[in-house]
Amino acid sequence: MRAVITVVGKDAVGILAKVANRCSDHKINVIEVTQSILQDMFAMIMMVDVTACDIPFTQLVDEMMDLGNENGLVIHCMHEDIFNAMHTI
């Protein structure tokens, strides 16, 4: 089972590391990452494998949102099935 994590906010040192460490804390494998700096704004999309995640997905969503709030970022974590359904016409 995979999920998509998006991160947007003012650029700062360690954003990728903080999100990746939180994933690692819960046995989530980062499959792919793309990030970009647009002037002073950081934007990142991660595809992660949550098959071995040690907490319920809803708790992961809440933890990522809290991590974003603590760091002045907007972090969304969405199950791949929901992401695909939103982008299917």
ChimeraX attribute file (.defattr): number of C-alpha atoms within 10 A of each C-alpha:
attribute: neighborCount
match mode: 1-to-1
recipient: residues
	/A:1	11
	/A:2	17
	/A:3	22
	/A:4	21
	/A:5	21
	/A:6	20
	/A:7	21
	/A:8	20
	/A:9	18
	/A:10	16
	/A:11	17
	/A:12	12
	/A:13	7
	/A:14	9
	/A:15	20
	/A:16	15
	/A:17	10
	/A:18	14
	/A:19	20
	/A:20	17
	/A:21	13
	/A:22	15
	/A:23	19
	/A:24	13
	/A:25	11
	/A:26	14
	/A:27	16
	/A:28	20
	/A:29	17
	/A:30	19
	/A:31	11
	/A:32	11
	/A:33	15
	/A:34	10
	/A:35	14
	/A:36	12
	/A:37	13
	/A:38	10
	/A:39	8
	/A:40	10
	/A:41	12
	/A:42	18
	/A:43	19
	/A:44	17
	/A:45	18
	/A:46	20
	/A:47	20
	/A:48	22
	/A:49	20
	/A:50	22
	/A:51	12
	/A:52	11
	/A:53	17
	/A:54	12
	/A:55	11
	/A:56	9
	/A:57	15
	/A:58	11
	/A:59	10
	/A:60	19
	/A:61	17
	/A:62	14
	/A:63	15
	/A:64	22
	/A:65	17
	/A:66	15
	/A:67	17
	/A:68	20
	/A:69	12
	/A:70	10
	/A:71	14
	/A:72	14
	/A:73	20
	/A:74	18
	/A:75	24
	/A:76	16
	/A:77	23
	/A:78	19
	/A:79	19
	/A:80	17
	/A:81	12
	/A:82	11
	/A:83	13
	/A:84	11
	/A:85	9
	/A:86	9
	/A:87	7
	/A:88	6
	/A:89	5
